[in-house]
Amino acid sequence: MNWPSPPPSAQLRKFDGNILCLQTHERAFTPQEILDKYNAGCPPVVNITANVTSGTAPLAVQFNDLTSHSPTAWAWDFGDGGTSTLQNPTHTYLAQGNYTVSLTVTKKDVNNLDANVTGTKIDYITVEGKSFVDFVIDENVFVYGNVLSFSGSGVTGPGATIVITGDLDTASTNLGASIDVTTIYIDGDVTLSGGSAGLGSQSHPGNIYINGNLDLWTGSRNIYGDVYVAGNFRLKDARIHNNVYVDGDLELGWTPWLADDARIYYTGTIIHPASYPADILAKCIPQATVPGFDMPDQEIPPAKPADWYAARGYVSGGALTSNMKVFADSYSSTSWRPTATNVIIIARTGDITITGIGGSGVTGVFFAPNGRVTFGGAFLEGVVIARDGFYVTSGGTQVTFRNIDQYIGDPNDYPF
């Protein structure tokens, strides 16, 4: 509406209608100037995109913000506890699951106040678990099965992983042996009473995960690495070198040893004798929650088709000897043989049994997806995958981890 100059002296009266106000400027605005001037009052419309939305863990995802109306700040929530304030962040998902992603953007409104708008994509990212073979390789797994029955002198695997899909108790181990392994998963109760059989690697301590109760009552055994217990913890004679996280009750007897910087965190109640040492009690700390954990959920895969093995030179049996590759329903060698190295034995439906070899040993890969592996000899080095467990029957046997890639160079030739 353009007024004459000077304006008329006529009286303004009530007006019922629309007034169009026109502004003139000496030059044209740039596109950015137009956005800055006229978008100030427009709320953002959040738009989230990603370069991938599904894949196998670890899954790296590049997120991009395509929000309209020029927000000035960003707050991402990736659904797994991770966050970012970058506009276009990258995030890596480590665990299997479906993840909801949200983005809150901030923009100044016409009054120069912060206005926040949130956009959410439910179950936007799907992460699959590792394949079994990738898990074995990446985690340096060398024993995977529901039983570890061990009469030998020790299990050695610094930097390696053992997965026991059942209980572990004193009856299953040599009372003086130790499972000197960095990472141990036990999907059940652990009861070690008597003897000195220990858990964890002294040289490369890692984590011990127990999906059940932990009972370390009698026996002065060493426990190396952080221990996570999804149940109750009974402790009497053991020597605890690192932290223990107990999602349950804690019972103490006379008298454990805890390293200076070791602590026991527990969520339940504590039981101990009267006049219990104050220095130990000071290291036992109640918590509302303790860190949780996920057990490996990879299923042992079946053997490959017979023609796959035949094409790679596998035979159906024979005397135990170096560099042999066997594919059969089961395999048994129960008489003395010299040490055999670089052996690969696949028992399609049954067991692998190697006993009676005295002071000899074997190295290689032993895979029984529907059975067990039983060994009696001086030493075994390599990888043992057996659904029904690994049984070491001879005293003095030493079991040592070796990665599968030390026996099979080409991943395309991995036998499972």
For each residue, the residues with C-beta under 8 A, 3 or more apart:
1: 19 20 21 22
2: 22
3: 7
4: 7 8
5:
6:
7: 3 4
8: 4
9:
10:
11:
12: 15
13:
14:
15: 12 19
16:
17:
18:
19: 1 15
20: 1
21: 1
22: 1 2
23:
24:
25: 28 29
26:
27:
28: 25
29: 25 33 34 37
30: 33 34
31: 34 35
32: 35 36
33: 29 30 36 37
34: 29 30 31 37 38
35: 31 32 38 39 70
36: 32 33 39 40
37: 29 33 34 40
38: 34 35
39: 35 36 42 69 70
40: 36 37 108 109 110
41: 109 110
42: 39 68 69
43: 69 107 109 115 117
44: 67 68 69 70 71 105 107 115 117
45: 67 68 69 117 119
46: 65 67 103 105 117 118 119
47: 65 66 67 68 119
48: 63 64 65 66 101 103 119 121 124
49: 63 64 66
50: 53 61 62 63 64 101 124 125
51: 61 62 64
52: 55 59 61 62
53: 50 61 124 125 126
54: 59 125 126 127 128
55: 52 59 126 127 128
56: 59 127 128 129 130 131 134
57: 93 94 95 96 127 128 129 130
58: 92 93 94
59: 52 54 55 56 92 93 125 127
60: 90 91 92
61: 50 51 52 53 90 91 92 93 125
62: 50 51 52 88 90
63: 48 49 50 76 88 89 90 91 101 103
64: 48 49 50 51 88
65: 46 47 48 71 74 87 88 103 105
66: 47 48 49
67: 44 45 46 47 71 103 105 119
68: 42 44 45 47
69: 39 42 43 44 45 107
70: 35 39 44 107
71: 44 65 67 74 105 106 107 117
72: 106 107 108
73: 85 105 106 114
74: 65 71 84 85 86 87 103 104 105 106
75: 83 85 103 104 105 106
76: 63 83 84 85 86 89 91 101 102 103
77: 82 83 101 102 103 104
78: 81 82 83 84 91 93 99 101 125
79: 82 99 100 101 102 124 125
80: 93 94 95 97 99
81: 78
82: 77 78 79 91
83: 75 76 77 78
84: 74 76 78 89 91
85: 73 74 75 76
86: 74 76 89
87: 65 74
88: 62 63 64 65
89: 63 76 84 86
90: 60 61 62 63
91: 60 61 63 76 78 82 84
92: 58 59 60 61
93: 57 58 59 61 78 80 97 99 125 127
94: 57 58 80
95: 57 80 127 294
96: 57 127 128 129 297
97: 80 93 126 127
98: 123 125 126 127
99: 78 79 80 93 123 124 125 126 127
100: 79 120 121 122 123 124
101: 48 50 63 76 77 78 79 120 121 124 125
102: 76 77 79 118 119 120 121
103: 46 48 63 65 67 74 75 76 77 118 119 120
104: 74 75 77 116 117 118
105: 44 46 65 67 71 73 74 75 116 117 118 119
106: 71 72 73 74 75 114 115 116
107: 43 44 69 70 71 72 114 115 117
108: 40 72 112 113 114 115
109: 40 41 43 112 113 114 115
110: 40 41
111:
112: 108 109
113: 108 109
114: 73 106 107 108 109
115: 43 44 106 107 108 109
116: 104 105 106
117: 43 44 45 46 71 104 105 107
118: 46 102 103 104 105
119: 45 46 47 48 67 102 103 105
120: 100 101 102 103
121: 48 100 101 102 124
122: 100
123: 98 99 100 126
124: 48 50 53 79 99 100 101 121
125: 50 53 54 59 61 78 79 93 98 99 101
126: 53 54 55 97 98 99 123
127: 54 55 56 57 59 93 95 96 97 98 99
128: 54 55 56 57 96
129: 56 57 96 135 297 298
130: 56 57 134 135 138 298
131: 56 134 135 298
132: 135 136 298 299 300 301 416
133: 136 137 301 411 414 416
134: 56 130 131 137 138
135: 129 130 131 132 138 139 141 296 298
136: 132 133 139 141 144 383 385 404
137: 133 134 140 403 404 405 411
138: 130 134 135
139: 135 136 161 183
140: 137 157 159 160 161 401 403
141: 135 136 144 160 161 162 163 383 385
142: 157 160 161 162 382 383 384 401 402 403
143: 148 155 162 163 164 384 390 399
144: 136 141 162 163 165 300 384 385 386
145: 148 163 164 165 372 373 384 385 386 387 388 389 390
146: 164 165 166 387 388 389
147: 164 166 172 372 388 389 390 391
148: 143 145 155 162 164 168 172 173 179 389 390
149: 172 173 389 390 391 392
150: 155 172 173 174 177 179 390 392 399
151: 173 174 177 392 393 394 395 397
152: 155 174 177 392 394 395 396 397 398 399
153: 174 176 177 395 396 397 398
154: 177 178 179 180 398 399
155: 143 148 150 152 162 177 178 179 180 181 399 400
156: 180 181 398 399 400 401
157: 140 142 160 161 162 180 181 182 201 400 401
158: 180 181 182 201 203 204 401
159: 140 182 201 204 401
160: 140 141 142 157 181 182 183 401
161: 139 140 141 142 157 181 182 183 184 185
162: 141 142 143 144 148 155 157 179 181 183 184 185
163: 141 143 144 145 185 187 296
164: 143 145 146 147 148 167 168 184 185 186 187 188
165: 144 145 146 187 188
166: 146 147 187 188 389
167: 164 186 188 189 190 191 212
168: 148 164 172 173 186 188 189 190 191 192
169: 172 173 189 190 191 192
170: 173 175 191 192 193 194 195 197 219
171:
172: 147 148 149 150 168 169
173: 148 149 150 151 168 169 170 177 179 192 195 197
174: 150 151 152 153 177 195 197 395
175: 170 194 195 196 197 219
176: 153 195 196 197
177: 150 151 152 153 154 155 173 174 197
178: 154 155 196 197 198 199 221 222
179: 148 150 154 155 162 173 184 197 198 199 200
180: 154 155 156 157 158 198 200 201 202
181: 155 156 157 158 160 161 162 184 200 201 401
182: 157 158 159 160 161 200 201 204 205 206 225
183: 139 160 161 162 206 207 208 225
184: 161 162 164 179 181 199 200 207 208 209 225
185: 161 162 163 164 209 211 295 296
186: 164 167 168 190 208 209 210 211 212
187: 163 164 165 166 211 212 295
188: 164 165 166 167 168 211 212
189: 167 168 169 210 212 213 214 215 231
190: 167 168 169 186 199 210 212 213 214 215
191: 167 168 169 170 213 215
192: 168 169 170 173 195 197 199 215 216 219 221 238
193: 170 215 216 217 218 219
194: 170 175 218 219
195: 170 173 174 175 176 192 219 221
196: 175 176 178 219 220 221 222
197: 170 173 174 175 176 177 178 179 192 219 221
198: 178 179 180 221 222 223 224
199: 178 179 184 190 192 208 221 222 223 224 225
200: 179 180 181 182 184 205 206 208 222 223 224 225 241
201: 157 158 159 180 181 182 204 205 206 224 225
202: 180 205 222 224 241
203: 158
204: 158 159 182 201
205: 182 200 201 202 224 225 226 241 242
206: 182 183 200 201 225 226
207: 183 184 225 226 227 228 293
208: 183 184 186 199 200 223 225 226 227 228
209: 184 185 186 228 293 295
210: 186 189 190 213 214 227 228 229 230 231
211: 185 186 187 188 230 231 295
212: 167 186 187 188 189 190 229 230 231
213: 189 190 191 210 229 231 232 233 234 248
214: 189 190 210 227 229 231 232 233 234 246
215: 189 190 191 192 193 233 234
216: 192 193 219 221 223 233 234 235 236 237 238 256
217: 193 234 235 236 237 253
218: 193 194 236 237
219: 170 175 192 193 194 195 196 197 216 237 238
220: 196 237 238 239
221: 178 192 195 196 197 198 199 216 237 238 239
222: 178 196 198 199 200 202 238 239 241
223: 198 199 200 208 216 227 238 239 240 241 242
224: 198 199 200 201 202 205 241 242
225: 182 183 184 199 200 201 205 206 207 208 241 242
226: 205 206 207 208 242 243 244 245
227: 207 208 210 214 223 240 242 243 244 245
228: 207 208 209 210 245 290 291 292 293
229: 210 212 213 214 232 233 244 245 246 247 248
230: 210 211 212 247 248 292 293
231: 189 210 211 212 213 214 246 247 248
232: 213 214 229 246 248 249 250 251 268
233: 213 214 215 216 229 244 246 248 249 250 251 264 266
234: 213 214 215 216 217 251 253
235: 216 217 238 240 250 251 252 253 256 264
236: 216 217 218 252 253 254 255 256
237: 216 217 218 219 220 221 253 255 256
238: 192 216 219 220 221 222 223 235 256 257
239: 220 221 222 223 256 257
240: 223 227 235 244 256 257 258 259 262 264
241: 200 202 205 222 223 224 225 259 262
242: 205 223 224 225 226 227 259 262
243: 226 227 262 263 264 265
244: 226 227 229 233 240 262 263 264 265
245: 226 227 228 229 265 290 291
246: 214 229 231 232 233 249 250 264 265 266 267 268 290
247: 229 230 231 266 267 289 290 292
248: 213 229 230 231 232 233 266 267 268
249: 232 233 246 266 268 269 270 271
250: 232 233 235 246 264 266 268 269 270 271 284
251: 232 233 234 235 270 271 272
252: 235 236 256 270 271 272 273 276 280 284
253: 217 234 235 236 237 256 272 273
254: 236 273
255: 236 237 277 280
256: 216 235 236 237 238 239 240 252 253 280
257: 238 239 240
258: 240 262 263 264 280 283
259: 240 241 242 262
260:
261:
262: 240 241 242 243 244 258 259 283
263: 243 244 258 283 284 285
264: 233 235 240 243 244 246 250 258 283 284 285
265: 243 244 245 246 285 286 287 290
266: 233 246 247 248 249 250 270 284 285 286 287 290
267: 246 247 248 286 287 288 289 290
268: 232 246 248 249 250
269: 249 250
270: 249 250 251 252 266 284 286
271: 249 250 251 252
272: 251 252 253 276 281
273: 252 253 254 276
274:
275:
276: 252 272 273 280 281
277: 255 280 281
278: 281 282
279: 282 283
280: 252 255 256 258 276 277 283 284
281: 272 276 277 278 284
282: 278 279
283: 258 262 263 264 279 280
284: 250 252 263 264 266 270 280 281
285: 263 264 265 266
286: 265 266 267 270
287: 265 266 267 290
288: 267
289: 247 267
290: 228 245 246 247 265 266 267 287
291: 228 245
292: 228 230 247
293: 207 209 228 230
294: 95 297
295: 185 187 209 211
296: 135 163 185
297: 96 129 294
298: 129 130 131 132 135
299: 132
300: 132 144 369 385 387 416
301: 132 133 369 416
302: 348 369 370
303: 309 327 346 348 367 369 415 416
304: 308 309 415 416
305: 308 309
306: 309 310 327
307: 310 311
308: 304 305 311 312
309: 303 304 305 306 312 314 325 327 346 415
310: 306 307 314 327
311: 307 308
312: 308 309 325 413
313: 325
314: 309 310 325 326 327 344 346
315: 318 324 325 326 327
316: 326 327 328
317: 326 328 331
318: 315 321 324 326
319: 333 337
320: 324 333 337 340 343 354 357 362
321: 318 324 337 340
322: 339 340 341 342 343
323: 341 342 343
324: 315 318 320 321 340 343 344 345
325: 309 312 313 314 315 343 344 345
326: 314 315 316 317 318 331 343 344 345 346
327: 303 306 309 310 314 315 316 346 348 415
328: 316 317 331 346 347 348
329: 347 348 349 350
330: 347 348 349 350 351 352 353 371
331: 317 326 328 345 347 351 352 353
332: 351 352 353 354
333: 319 320 337 353 354 355 356 357
334: 353 354 355 356
335: 356 357
336: 356 357 358 360
337: 319 320 321 333 340 357 360
338: 360
339: 322 360 361 362
340: 320 321 322 324 337 343 360 362 363 364
341: 322 323 362 363 364
342: 322 323 363 364 407
343: 320 322 323 324 325 326 340 362 363 364 365 366 382
344: 314 324 325 326 364 365 367 407 408 415
345: 324 325 326 331 352 364 365 366 367
346: 303 309 314 326 327 328 367 368 415 416
347: 328 329 330 331 350 351 352 367 368 369 370 371
348: 302 303 327 328 329 330 369 370
349: 329 330 370 371
350: 329 330 347 368 370 371
351: 330 331 332 347 368 371 372 373 374 388
352: 330 331 332 345 347 366 368 371 372 373 374 386
353: 330 331 332 333 334 373 374
354: 320 332 333 334 357 362 374 375 376 377
355: 333 334 374 375 376 377 393 394
356: 333 334 335 336 376
357: 320 333 335 336 337 354 360 361 362 376 377 378
358: 336 377 378
359: 377 378
360: 336 337 338 339 340 357 377 378
361: 339 357 377 378 379 380 381
362: 320 339 340 341 343 354 357 375 377 379 380 381 382
363: 340 341 342 343 380 381 382 402 407
364: 340 341 342 343 344 345 381 382 383 407
365: 343 344 345 382 383 404 407 408 415
366: 343 345 352 373 382 383 384 385 386
367: 303 344 345 346 347 385 386 415 416
368: 346 347 350 351 352 371 372 373 385 386 387 388
369: 300 301 302 303 347 348 385 386 387 416
370: 302 347 348 349 350 387 388
371: 330 347 349 350 351 352 368 386 387 388
372: 145 147 351 352 368 386 387 388 389 390 391
373: 145 351 352 353 366 368 384 386 389 390 391
374: 351 352 353 354 355 391 393
375: 354 355 362 380 390 391 392 393 394 397
376: 354 355 356 357 392 393 394 397
377: 354 355 357 358 359 360 361 362 380 394 397
378: 357 358 359 360 361 394 396 397 398
379: 361 362 397 398 399 400
380: 361 362 363 375 377 384 392 397 398 399 400
381: 361 362 363 364 399 400 401 402
382: 142 343 362 363 364 365 366 401 402 404 406 407
383: 136 141 142 364 365 366 401 402 403 404 407
384: 142 143 144 145 366 373 380 390
385: 136 141 144 145 300 366 367 368 369 416
386: 144 145 352 366 367 368 369 371 372 373 389 390
387: 145 146 300 368 369 370 371 372
388: 145 146 147 351 368 370 371 372
389: 145 146 147 148 149 166 372 373 386
390: 143 145 147 148 149 150 372 373 375 384 386
391: 147 149 372 373 374 375
392: 149 150 151 152 375 376 380 397 399
393: 151 355 374 375 376
394: 151 152 355 375 376 377 378 397
395: 151 152 153 174
396: 152 153 378
397: 151 152 153 375 376 377 378 379 380 392 394
398: 152 153 154 156 378 379 380
399: 143 150 152 154 155 156 379 380 381 392
400: 155 156 157 379 380 381
401: 140 142 156 157 158 159 160 181 381 382 383
402: 142 363 381 382 383 406 407
403: 137 140 142 383 406
404: 136 137 365 382 383 407 408 414
405: 137 408 409 411
406: 382 402 403
407: 342 344 363 364 365 382 383 402 404
408: 344 365 404 405 411 413 414 415
409: 405 413
410: 413
411: 133 137 405 408 414
412:
413: 312 408 409 410
414: 133 404 408 411
415: 303 304 309 327 344 346 365 367 408
416: 132 133 300 301 303 304 346 367 369 385
